[in-house]
Amino acid sequence: METIEQIRDRLLARFPGAEVAVIMNPSAAEQHSLLIGNAQAGDIARFLRDDATLKLDQCSNVTGVDWPEKEVIDSKKTSVPDADGGPGMVIEEKTKRIEPGYLEVVYHLYSIALRHGPVILRLRTGNRTDLVTVPSLTPVWRSCEFQEREVFDLYGVVFAGHPDLRRILMWDGFKDHPMRKDYVEPDDYEWEPTPHGDVLEKAKAHYPPAAKPEGAA
């Protein structure tokens, strides 16, 4: 199979102006990935599926990743020579900046026909609040349907063009998205018929005095 860099270069040649970048994975697995822009994600996905060299006809896995905003420290070193032209000293200047957060969807692609893979694709949202839409790849790989619904449910990514985008694990009316890194689980478990253990301890604060279960303090 072609290297990830060769695939990137062919995509850029086929789709001039498209956003395609290699994201390196320094782990032992070295499963590098392709970050693609949302505007041409559908066309790129169809190319990867239909190209005679790749034939990536199966999407085996779709996962979400939450990247909250973080503080990044940039360091810049400047050499200052001394008065007689010697090496002098090095001054290090550090500046802080906030790197905005975003949500990411990761697709693992394989070729059943050619028996190779994976090729890993990444799509990113604009942020974690109001720009959380990416194109659905279900029209290209039917196996994405339930898995994109799971990412929608647990992370809050909205998949434009998905044929049936609704919650798959949490119930209708459930607020928030449990796999977000800043998610805070509620301590009101009144919906649970028989709370026990830690759940019971949290729920006690919400029971009216007359409704407290037997033995509750």
Backbone as JSON, one array per atom type, in Angstrom:
{
  "sequence": "METIEQIRDRLLARFPGAEVAVIMNPSAAEQHSLLIGNAQAGDIARFLRDDATLKLDQCSNVTGVDWPEKEVIDSKKTSVPDADGGPGMVIEEKTKRIEPGYLEVVYHLYSIALRHGPVILRLRTGNRTDLVTVPSLTPVWRSCEFQEREVFDLYGVVFAGHPDLRRILMWDGFKDHPMRKDYVEPDDYEWEPTPHGDVLEKAKAHYPPAAKPEGAA",
  "N": [[0.84, -1.19, 0.0], [0.38, 2.33, -0.56], [2.37, 4.91, 1.01], [1.41, 7.12, 3.71], [2.14, 9.69, 3.09], [2.37, 9.58, 0.3], [-0.28, 9.09, -0.39], [-1.44, 11.47, 0.53], [-0.18, 13.3, -1.25], [-1.24, 12.48, -3.7], [-3.92, 13.05, -3.28], [-3.86, 15.84, -3.03], [-3.03, 16.48, -5.59], [-5.21, 15.57, -7.05], [-7.31, 17.03, -5.98], [-7.02, 20.1, -6.15], [-6.15, 22.74, -3.98], [-7.44, 21.67, -1.82], [-7.7, 20.93, 1.71], [-5.39, 19.01, 3.11], [-3.5, 17.23, 5.3], [-0.74, 15.58, 6.85], [-0.86, 13.92, 9.89], [1.37, 13.08, 12.23], [2.09, 10.1, 14.07], [3.73, 9.4, 16.9], [3.94, 7.04, 18.3], [4.67, 3.51, 18.94], [3.13, 2.07, 17.15], [2.88, 3.72, 14.97], [0.75, 4.71, 13.41], [0.01, 6.85, 11.31], [-1.98, 9.66, 10.25], [-4.49, 11.28, 8.14], [-5.43, 14.55, 8.08], [-8.24, 16.1, 6.97], [-9.89, 18.76, 5.23], [-13.2, 20.05, 5.81], [-14.7, 20.95, 3.64], [-14.22, 19.51, 1.27], [-14.45, 16.91, 2.07], [-16.3, 14.83, 1.52], [-15.93, 14.33, -1.25], [-13.24, 13.56, -1.24], [-13.39, 11.28, 0.36], [-14.93, 9.56, -1.29], [-13.16, 9.27, -3.38], [-11.05, 7.88, -2.13], [-12.37, 5.51, -1.59], [-13.02, 4.56, -4.18], [-10.76, 4.62, -5.77], [-8.49, 2.81, -7.79], [-6.04, 1.89, -6.82], [-6.21, 2.07, -4.08], [-8.86, 1.4, -3.03], [-10.46, 1.59, -0.63], [-12.75, 0.18, 0.87], [-14.11, -0.31, 3.2], [-15.18, 1.06, 6.24], [-14.16, 0.64, 9.35], [-14.24, 1.67, 11.91], [-15.35, 4.42, 13.81], [-14.57, 7.16, 15.71], [-14.74, 9.58, 18.39], [-13.01, 12.52, 19.53], [-12.22, 14.72, 22.1], [-10.87, 17.86, 22.32], [-10.13, 20.09, 24.51], [-9.74, 23.69, 25.03], [-6.43, 24.95, 25.58], [-3.6, 26.11, 27.46], [-0.71, 27.27, 25.97], [2.79, 27.44, 25.98], [5.07, 29.34, 24.35], [8.45, 29.38, 23.34], [11.21, 31.44, 22.75], [14.5, 31.84, 21.74], [17.2, 34.07, 21.94], [20.34, 35.1, 20.84], [22.71, 37.14, 22.37], [25.45, 38.97, 21.69], [28.56, 39.65, 23.44], [30.34, 42.65, 24.45], [32.9, 42.59, 23.18], [32.45, 41.1, 20.95], [32.23, 38.41, 21.43], [30.65, 35.18, 22.14], [28.73, 35.79, 24.04], [25.58, 35.86, 25.66], [22.6, 33.87, 25.98], [19.3, 34.74, 25.64], [16.21, 33.77, 26.78], [12.92, 34.0, 25.82], [9.65, 33.71, 26.91], [6.3, 33.22, 25.99], [2.81, 33.21, 26.59], [-0.09, 31.65, 25.26], [-3.49, 31.02, 24.29], [-4.71, 28.08, 23.04], [-7.29, 27.37, 20.94], [-10.06, 25.12, 21.57], [-11.39, 22.08, 20.1], [-13.44, 19.61, 18.43], [-12.97, 16.27, 17.3], [-13.24, 13.85, 14.7], [-12.51, 10.53, 14.01], [-11.71, 8.26, 11.51], [-11.27, 4.89, 10.62], [-10.05, 3.23, 7.92], [-10.23, 0.48, 5.67], [-9.23, -1.84, 3.09], [-11.08, -4.36, 1.88], [-11.08, -5.64, -0.54], [-8.43, -5.41, -1.48], [-7.01, -6.11, 0.69], [-5.61, -4.45, 2.62], [-4.56, -1.78, 4.84], [-4.7, 0.04, 8.01], [-6.03, 3.15, 6.66], [-6.15, 6.26, 8.05], [-8.46, 8.76, 8.7], [-9.08, 12.15, 9.64], [-11.46, 14.47, 10.81], [-12.25, 17.81, 11.73], [-13.94, 20.04, 13.99], [-14.95, 23.53, 14.09], [-14.92, 24.66, 16.62], [-15.78, 24.04, 20.08], [-18.33, 24.73, 20.69], [-20.38, 26.4, 19.05], [-19.66, 25.85, 16.45], [-19.76, 23.09, 15.41], [-20.12, 21.27, 13.39], [-19.56, 18.74, 11.0], [-19.08, 17.12, 7.8], [-21.1, 14.26, 7.1], [-19.9, 10.95, 6.6], [-21.35, 8.77, 6.07], [-22.88, 8.5, 3.65], [-20.88, 7.55, 1.99], [-19.56, 5.38, 3.23], [-21.49, 2.96, 4.46], [-21.34, 1.77, 6.93], [-20.7, 3.74, 8.73], [-22.92, 4.86, 9.86], [-24.3, 4.18, 12.45], [-22.12, 4.6, 14.12], [-21.36, 7.27, 13.74], [-23.64, 8.4, 14.83], [-23.24, 7.7, 17.48], [-20.97, 9.26, 18.11], [-22.1, 11.78, 17.76], [-24.0, 11.69, 19.83], [-22.44, 11.31, 22.22], [-20.35, 13.16, 22.09], [-21.26, 15.45, 20.82], [-20.88, 16.24, 18.18], [-22.13, 17.39, 15.13], [-23.38, 15.85, 12.29], [-23.53, 16.74, 9.13], [-25.77, 15.87, 6.59], [-26.2, 13.3, 7.42], [-28.26, 10.39, 7.44], [-29.99, 9.78, 9.55], [-29.8, 11.24, 12.09], [-29.72, 11.01, 15.37], [-29.88, 10.56, 18.94], [-28.22, 7.66, 20.28], [-27.39, 6.19, 22.47], [-27.9, 7.67, 24.86], [-30.95, 8.99, 26.23], [-33.76, 10.68, 24.66], [-33.92, 14.12, 25.23], [-31.92, 14.14, 27.1], [-29.34, 16.06, 28.5], [-26.34, 17.68, 27.42], [-23.09, 16.07, 26.78], [-21.72, 13.07, 27.43], [-19.03, 12.18, 26.98], [-17.42, 14.34, 26.73], [-14.58, 16.12, 27.89], [-14.92, 18.0, 29.87], [-17.29, 17.38, 30.99], [-19.71, 17.2, 33.54], [-21.1, 14.97, 35.64], [-24.51, 14.63, 36.66], [-25.8, 14.95, 40.03], [-28.29, 14.28, 40.68], [-30.15, 11.63, 40.73], [-32.79, 10.84, 40.37], [-34.18, 9.55, 38.44], [-33.37, 6.95, 38.49], [-34.64, 3.84, 39.37], [-33.95, 2.23, 41.65], [-31.76, 3.48, 43.38], [-28.41, 3.03, 44.56], [-25.45, 2.51, 46.57], [-22.82, 4.71, 45.66], [-24.4, 6.24, 44.0], [-26.8, 6.42, 45.41], [-25.95, 7.93, 47.63], [-25.44, 10.41, 46.43], [-27.96, 10.98, 45.49], [-29.5, 11.37, 47.75], [-29.52, 14.01, 48.61], [-31.47, 15.15, 47.13], [-33.9, 14.07, 47.75], [-37.1, 14.68, 49.09], [-37.91, 15.11, 52.59], [-39.97, 13.28, 53.41], [-39.83, 11.38, 51.49], [-37.51, 10.03, 51.61], [-35.54, 7.08, 51.32], [-35.89, 4.07, 53.29], [-33.88, 3.89, 56.09], [-32.18, 5.87, 55.3], [-30.11, 8.69, 56.11]],
  "CA": [[0.0, 0.0, 0.0], [1.12, 3.58, -0.59], [2.58, 5.56, 2.3], [0.45, 8.19, 3.99], [2.59, 10.88, 2.35], [2.01, 9.39, -1.11], [-1.73, 9.29, -0.49], [-1.65, 12.92, 0.64], [0.24, 13.97, -2.47], [-2.2, 12.18, -4.75], [-5.15, 13.79, -2.99], [-3.63, 17.25, -3.36], [-3.0, 16.59, -7.06], [-6.57, 15.32, -7.55], [-8.2, 18.08, -5.47], [-6.21, 21.31, -5.91], [-6.7, 23.66, -2.99], [-8.03, 20.96, -0.69], [-6.92, 20.88, 2.95], [-4.97, 17.64, 3.41], [-2.23, 17.28, 6.03], [-0.37, 14.36, 7.55], [-0.67, 14.02, 11.34], [2.27, 11.99, 12.59], [1.85, 9.4, 15.33], [5.07, 9.0, 17.35], [3.91, 5.8, 19.07], [5.27, 2.36, 18.28], [2.26, 1.63, 16.06], [3.13, 4.62, 13.84], [-0.43, 4.83, 12.55], [-0.15, 8.25, 10.94], [-3.32, 9.91, 9.75], [-4.7, 12.4, 7.24], [-6.42, 15.55, 8.47], [-8.8, 16.67, 5.74], [-10.83, 19.84, 5.43], [-14.59, 19.65, 5.7], [-15.33, 21.36, 2.39], [-14.1, 18.47, 0.24], [-14.32, 15.62, 2.73], [-17.09, 13.83, 0.82], [-15.26, 13.98, -2.51], [-12.01, 12.83, -0.92], [-13.78, 9.95, 0.83], [-15.33, 8.75, -2.44], [-11.94, 8.95, -4.12], [-10.35, 6.82, -1.4], [-13.14, 4.27, -1.74], [-13.13, 4.1, -5.56], [-9.47, 4.6, -6.46], [-8.09, 1.43, -8.07], [-4.87, 1.52, -6.03], [-6.54, 2.03, -2.66], [-10.1, 0.65, -2.82], [-10.78, 1.55, 0.8], [-14.18, -0.08, 0.77], [-14.7, -0.55, 4.52], [-14.86, 1.88, 7.42], [-14.36, -0.29, 10.47], [-14.34, 2.31, 13.21], [-15.48, 5.88, 13.87], [-14.46, 7.56, 17.11], [-14.66, 11.0, 18.66], [-11.96, 13.0, 20.44], [-12.46, 16.07, 22.6], [-9.65, 18.61, 22.6], [-10.47, 21.4, 25.12], [-8.71, 24.73, 24.87], [-5.32, 24.77, 26.5], [-2.58, 27.15, 27.48], [0.54, 26.85, 25.34], [3.91, 28.35, 26.23], [6.04, 29.39, 23.25], [9.77, 29.81, 23.79], [12.07, 32.0, 21.7], [15.84, 32.12, 22.25], [17.94, 35.08, 21.18], [21.75, 35.23, 21.24], [23.16, 38.52, 22.52], [26.92, 38.96, 21.81], [29.09, 40.6, 24.4], [30.9, 43.88, 23.87], [34.05, 42.34, 22.33], [32.08, 40.22, 19.83], [32.19, 37.02, 21.83], [29.35, 34.53, 22.05], [27.8, 36.46, 24.92], [24.6, 35.08, 26.41], [21.35, 33.54, 25.29], [18.12, 35.18, 26.36], [15.02, 33.01, 26.4], [11.68, 34.73, 26.05], [8.49, 32.83, 26.89], [5.0, 33.87, 25.89], [1.68, 32.31, 26.75], [-1.25, 31.86, 24.39], [-4.56, 30.04, 24.46], [-5.01, 27.34, 21.82], [-8.73, 27.05, 21.01], [-10.43, 23.72, 21.56], [-12.2, 21.58, 18.98], [-13.81, 18.2, 18.46], [-12.37, 15.57, 16.17], [-13.81, 12.55, 14.36], [-11.44, 9.71, 13.44], [-12.23, 7.13, 10.73], [-10.29, 3.87, 10.24], [-10.47, 2.66, 6.63], [-9.53, -0.71, 5.18], [-9.65, -2.41, 1.81], [-11.33, -5.79, 1.87], [-10.73, -6.14, -1.86], [-6.97, -5.5, -1.65], [-6.47, -6.59, 1.97], [-4.63, -3.57, 3.25], [-5.05, -0.73, 5.71], [-5.71, 1.08, 7.83], [-5.78, 4.56, 6.38], [-6.9, 6.95, 9.09], [-8.88, 10.12, 8.36], [-9.53, 12.99, 10.74], [-12.22, 15.68, 10.54], [-12.27, 18.65, 12.92], [-14.91, 21.12, 14.06], [-14.36, 24.85, 14.27], [-14.71, 24.86, 18.05], [-16.55, 23.08, 20.88], [-19.58, 25.37, 21.11], [-21.38, 26.62, 18.01], [-19.16, 25.41, 15.14], [-19.49, 21.68, 15.72], [-20.65, 20.47, 12.28], [-18.68, 18.18, 9.97], [-19.89, 16.32, 6.86], [-21.24, 12.82, 7.36], [-19.34, 10.06, 5.6], [-22.26, 7.64, 5.9], [-23.21, 8.26, 2.24], [-19.77, 6.87, 1.33], [-19.41, 4.08, 3.9], [-22.73, 2.76, 5.2], [-21.02, 1.35, 8.3], [-20.49, 4.91, 9.59], [-24.19, 5.43, 10.34], [-24.48, 4.06, 13.89], [-20.96, 5.12, 14.83], [-21.48, 8.73, 13.75], [-24.68, 8.72, 15.81], [-22.61, 7.6, 18.8], [-20.14, 10.46, 18.29], [-23.07, 12.87, 17.95], [-24.62, 11.54, 21.14], [-21.52, 11.4, 23.34], [-19.43, 14.29, 21.96], [-21.95, 16.64, 20.33], [-20.56, 16.58, 16.79], [-23.28, 17.32, 14.24], [-22.95, 15.33, 11.0], [-24.38, 17.23, 8.04], [-26.01, 14.86, 5.57], [-26.45, 11.97, 8.0], [-29.65, 10.05, 7.13], [-30.85, 9.54, 10.71], [-28.96, 11.71, 13.19], [-30.39, 11.11, 16.67], [-29.14, 9.87, 20.0], [-28.23, 6.2, 20.16], [-27.14, 5.62, 23.79], [-28.63, 8.46, 25.84], [-32.35, 9.14, 25.89], [-34.2, 11.98, 24.17], [-34.03, 15.08, 26.31], [-30.7, 14.16, 27.91], [-28.55, 17.25, 28.23], [-24.87, 17.59, 27.37], [-22.48, 14.95, 26.05], [-20.94, 12.47, 28.53], [-17.62, 11.91, 26.71], [-16.64, 15.58, 26.75], [-13.65, 16.09, 29.01], [-15.39, 18.89, 30.92], [-18.64, 16.97, 31.39], [-19.91, 16.97, 34.97], [-22.3, 14.15, 35.77], [-25.44, 15.18, 37.66], [-25.92, 14.17, 41.26], [-29.71, 13.99, 40.87], [-30.42, 10.37, 40.06], [-34.16, 10.48, 40.68], [-34.7, 8.7, 37.38], [-32.98, 5.56, 38.72], [-35.67, 3.27, 40.26], [-33.39, 1.72, 42.91], [-30.39, 3.98, 43.55], [-27.66, 2.35, 45.6], [-24.03, 2.85, 46.61], [-22.47, 6.12, 45.46], [-25.54, 6.92, 43.39], [-27.74, 6.72, 46.49], [-25.41, 9.02, 48.44], [-25.65, 11.66, 45.7], [-29.38, 11.23, 45.32], [-30.14, 11.71, 49.02], [-29.69, 15.45, 48.74], [-32.61, 15.59, 46.33], [-35.14, 13.47, 48.25], [-37.81, 15.38, 50.16], [-37.81, 14.32, 53.83], [-40.94, 12.19, 53.5], [-39.59, 10.42, 50.44], [-36.2, 9.4, 51.77], [-35.66, 5.63, 51.47], [-35.73, 3.54, 54.63], [-32.5, 3.79, 56.54], [-31.38, 7.02, 54.87], [-29.9, 9.64, 57.18]],
  "C": [[0.88, 1.25, 0.0], [1.33, 4.12, 0.83], [1.55, 6.67, 2.48], [0.84, 9.47, 3.25], [2.24, 10.77, 0.87], [0.51, 9.58, -1.32], [-2.07, 10.78, -0.4], [-1.32, 13.62, -0.66], [-0.73, 13.7, -3.62], [-3.52, 12.91, -4.53], [-5.0, 15.26, -3.35], [-3.58, 17.46, -4.86], [-4.41, 16.44, -7.64], [-7.52, 16.42, -7.16], [-7.38, 19.33, -5.14], [-6.91, 22.25, -4.93], [-7.35, 22.99, -1.8], [-7.11, 21.02, 0.53], [-6.62, 19.41, 3.26], [-3.6, 17.72, 4.08], [-2.0, 15.96, 6.73], [-0.18, 14.68, 9.03], [0.16, 12.81, 11.77], [1.89, 11.41, 13.95], [3.18, 8.84, 15.82], [5.09, 7.68, 18.11], [4.52, 4.66, 18.27], [4.44, 1.88, 17.09], [2.48, 2.45, 14.8], [1.95, 4.66, 12.86], [-0.69, 6.31, 12.29], [-1.51, 8.44, 10.27], [-3.35, 11.12, 8.83], [-5.78, 13.31, 7.81], [-6.93, 16.21, 7.21], [-9.81, 17.74, 6.09], [-12.26, 19.38, 5.17], [-15.2, 19.92, 4.33], [-15.3, 20.26, 1.33], [-14.0, 17.07, 0.83], [-15.09, 14.53, 1.99], [-16.43, 13.38, -0.47], [-13.99, 13.17, -2.26], [-12.35, 11.42, -0.46], [-14.17, 9.04, -0.33], [-14.12, 8.36, -3.29], [-11.19, 7.81, -3.44], [-11.07, 5.47, -1.54], [-13.01, 3.7, -3.15], [-11.81, 4.01, -6.3], [-8.96, 3.17, -6.61], [-6.91, 0.97, -7.22], [-5.21, 1.33, -4.55], [-7.75, 1.15, -2.35], [-10.44, 0.48, -1.34], [-12.29, 1.42, 0.95], [-14.85, -0.34, 2.12], [-14.23, 0.49, 5.52], [-15.18, 1.04, 8.63], [-14.66, 0.42, 11.77], [-14.45, 3.82, 13.06], [-15.47, 6.28, 15.34], [-14.41, 9.08, 17.22], [-13.52, 11.3, 19.61], [-12.31, 14.43, 20.83], [-11.13, 16.72, 22.95], [-10.04, 19.98, 23.19], [-9.37, 22.42, 24.86], [-7.64, 24.55, 25.93], [-4.35, 25.94, 26.39], [-1.28, 26.59, 26.92], [1.61, 27.9, 25.62], [4.89, 28.24, 25.07], [7.36, 29.97, 23.77], [10.59, 30.3, 22.59], [13.42, 32.37, 22.32], [16.57, 33.09, 21.33], [19.37, 35.18, 21.72], [22.14, 36.7, 21.26], [24.68, 38.5, 22.7], [27.39, 39.95, 22.86], [29.8, 41.74, 23.68], [32.07, 43.62, 22.94], [33.75, 41.34, 21.21], [32.05, 38.76, 20.16], [30.78, 36.45, 21.8], [28.3, 35.14, 22.98], [26.86, 35.51, 25.64], [23.36, 34.84, 25.56], [20.17, 33.93, 26.17], [16.92, 34.39, 25.85], [13.76, 33.79, 26.79], [10.51, 33.76, 25.9], [7.21, 33.63, 26.85], [3.9, 32.82, 25.99], [0.58, 32.68, 25.76], [-2.26, 30.75, 24.63], [-4.83, 29.4, 23.1], [-6.47, 26.9, 21.88], [-8.98, 25.55, 20.95], [-11.26, 23.36, 20.34], [-12.54, 20.12, 19.24], [-13.29, 17.55, 17.2], [-13.09, 14.24, 15.97], [-12.76, 11.78, 13.58], [-12.06, 8.48, 12.78], [-11.08, 6.19, 10.38], [-10.8, 3.12, 9.01], [-9.59, 1.48, 6.25], [-10.03, -1.07, 3.78], [-9.83, -3.91, 1.97], [-10.87, -6.39, 0.55], [-9.23, -6.37, -2.0], [-6.26, -5.94, -0.37], [-5.34, -5.71, 2.5], [-5.34, -2.49, 4.07], [-4.39, -0.83, 7.08], [-5.14, 2.36, 7.25], [-6.71, 5.33, 7.3], [-7.18, 8.39, 8.66], [-9.31, 10.85, 9.63], [-10.31, 14.19, 10.19], [-12.29, 16.49, 11.83], [-13.37, 19.71, 12.82], [-14.2, 22.45, 14.25], [-14.08, 25.17, 15.72], [-15.52, 23.8, 18.8], [-17.92, 23.61, 21.27], [-20.59, 25.46, 19.97], [-20.92, 26.19, 16.62], [-18.76, 23.94, 15.25], [-19.99, 20.75, 14.6], [-19.53, 20.01, 11.36], [-19.55, 17.38, 9.01], [-19.94, 14.86, 7.26], [-20.59, 12.03, 6.23], [-20.17, 8.79, 5.44], [-22.67, 7.43, 4.44], [-22.11, 7.54, 1.47], [-19.58, 5.47, 1.9], [-20.62, 3.88, 4.81], [-22.47, 2.38, 6.66], [-20.79, 2.52, 9.25], [-21.77, 5.34, 10.31], [-24.34, 5.37, 11.86], [-23.33, 4.71, 14.65], [-20.93, 6.65, 14.83], [-22.58, 9.17, 14.72], [-24.11, 8.66, 17.22], [-21.75, 8.82, 19.09], [-21.01, 11.69, 18.49], [-23.62, 12.86, 19.36], [-23.65, 11.88, 22.26], [-20.59, 12.61, 23.29], [-20.11, 15.57, 21.47], [-21.57, 17.09, 18.95], [-21.81, 16.39, 15.94], [-22.8, 16.92, 12.85], [-23.94, 15.76, 9.91], [-24.52, 16.14, 6.98], [-26.22, 13.46, 6.1], [-27.93, 11.62, 7.81], [-30.56, 9.92, 8.35], [-30.12, 9.95, 11.98], [-29.81, 11.93, 14.44], [-29.58, 10.31, 17.68], [-29.29, 8.36, 19.87], [-28.01, 5.51, 21.5], [-27.93, 6.35, 24.88], [-30.06, 8.7, 25.34], [-32.64, 10.54, 25.36], [-34.4, 12.91, 25.36], [-32.83, 15.11, 27.23], [-29.86, 15.36, 27.52], [-27.06, 16.92, 28.24], [-24.41, 16.28, 26.71], [-21.44, 14.3, 26.98], [-19.47, 12.22, 28.25], [-16.79, 13.18, 26.59], [-15.79, 15.6, 28.02], [-14.08, 17.01, 30.16], [-16.8, 18.55, 31.38], [-18.68, 16.69, 32.89], [-21.21, 16.18, 35.11], [-23.21, 14.73, 36.85], [-25.43, 14.33, 38.92], [-27.39, 13.88, 41.59], [-30.06, 12.75, 40.07], [-31.84, 9.9, 40.33], [-34.75, 9.54, 39.63], [-34.36, 7.23, 37.62], [-33.95, 4.92, 39.72], [-35.13, 2.83, 41.61], [-31.96, 2.2, 43.07], [-29.69, 3.26, 44.71], [-26.2, 2.79, 45.54], [-23.79, 4.35, 46.47], [-23.62, 6.9, 44.87], [-26.54, 7.32, 44.47], [-27.25, 7.9, 47.32], [-25.61, 10.37, 47.75], [-27.12, 12.02, 45.63], [-30.05, 11.71, 46.6], [-30.42, 13.2, 49.14], [-30.92, 15.95, 48.02], [-33.93, 14.96, 46.78], [-35.81, 14.42, 49.24], [-37.84, 14.52, 51.42], [-38.75, 13.13, 53.87], [-40.64, 11.08, 52.51], [-38.25, 9.72, 50.57], [-36.36, 7.88, 51.97], [-35.38, 5.19, 52.89], [-34.25, 3.39, 54.97], [-31.63, 4.95, 56.13], [-31.27, 8.01, 56.01], [-30.65, 10.92, 56.89]]
}
